[in-house]
Amino acid sequence: MMLDVRNLTLEQIKNILDLDDTRSVKNWLAENSIPLSQIGRKYVVNQFMFELKQQQLAVEELKISYPSKWFEIYDANTPNKGMVKAISELYPKKNLIKVKKSKENSYIK
């Protein structure tokens, strides 16, 4: 099985992000650590990496607004279950169990 590799042009990303020019696109990509590749004379970005970064930004906002239920909300509102799986790998649930030890509490995974 191979990774589905699709690319987006800088112009497509400019339209998606509603930016004014491709220089702004390049800055956004650099700030978000998304590599830019050149194929022939065109600069392109891996579509999955771009979409994953957009999802990560949305997840960060969900985590602030709904710290204990962010994943359930994200999962319920994301039709692409492959993306849900990718996000769950990047943000694993931390199941902490409270264990009482003498006078202080400690947590274990």
C-alpha positions in Angstrom: 0.0 0.0 0.0 1.3 3.4 -0.9 0.7 6.8 0.6 -1.7 8.9 -1.5 0.5 11.7 -2.7 -1.4 14.7 -4.0 0.0 18.2 -4.2 -1.4 21.7 -3.9 0.1 24.6 -5.8 0.9 27.9 -4.1 -2.1 29.5 -5.9 -4.5 26.8 -4.5 -3.2 27.3 -1.0 -3.4 31.1 -1.4 -7.1 30.7 -2.2 -7.7 28.2 0.6 -6.1 30.5 3.2 -7.5 33.6 1.6 -4.1 35.3 1.4 -3.1 38.1 -0.9 0.0 36.7 -2.6 2.3 33.7 -2.9 4.9 35.4 -0.7 2.4 35.3 2.2 1.7 31.6 1.4 5.4 30.8 1.6 5.7 32.6 4.9 2.7 30.7 6.3 4.2 27.4 5.1 7.5 28.2 6.7 5.9 29.3 10.0 4.0 26.0 10.1 7.0 23.8 9.1 5.4 22.6 5.9 8.0 21.8 3.2 7.8 23.3 -0.2 8.9 21.2 -3.2 9.6 22.2 -6.7 8.3 20.0 -9.6 9.4 21.5 -12.9 8.7 25.2 -12.6 5.9 24.9 -10.0 6.2 25.0 -6.3 3.9 22.5 -4.6 3.1 21.3 -1.1 1.9 17.8 -0.1 -1.8 18.1 0.3 -2.0 15.7 3.3 0.7 17.7 5.2 -1.1 20.9 4.5 -4.5 19.5 5.6 -2.9 17.9 8.7 -1.5 21.3 9.8 -4.9 22.9 9.3 -6.5 20.2 11.5 -3.8 20.6 14.1 -4.5 24.3 14.4 -8.2 23.6 14.8 -7.4 20.9 17.4 -5.3 23.4 19.4 -8.4 25.7 19.5 -10.7 22.9 20.5 -8.3 21.8 23.3 -8.4 25.4 24.7 -12.2 25.6 24.5 -13.1 22.0 25.5 -10.0 20.6 27.3 -11.7 17.3 28.4 -13.9 16.6 25.4 -12.0 18.1 22.5 -11.3 14.7 20.9 -14.9 13.6 21.0 -16.0 16.9 19.4 -13.3 16.7 16.8 -14.1 13.0 15.9 -17.9 13.7 15.7 -17.3 16.6 13.3 -14.6 15.2 11.0 -15.8 13.0 8.2 -12.2 12.0 7.2 -11.6 9.2 9.7 -8.0 8.8 8.4 -7.4 12.4 9.6 -9.0 11.5 12.9 -6.6 8.6 13.3 -3.6 10.8 12.4 -4.7 13.4 15.0 -5.1 10.7 17.6 -1.5 9.6 17.0 -0.3 13.2 17.3 -2.4 13.9 20.4 -2.6 10.6 22.4 -5.1 10.5 25.2 -3.3 10.6 28.5 -5.0 8.3 30.9 -3.8 9.2 34.3 -4.8 7.2 37.2 -4.8 8.8 40.6 -3.0 6.7 43.2 -2.8 7.7 46.8 0.6 7.3 48.4 1.0 8.2 52.0 0.3 11.9 52.4 0.8 13.0 48.8 -1.0 12.1 45.6 1.0 10.9 42.6 -0.1 10.0 39.1 0.9 7.1 36.9 0.2 6.3 33.3 
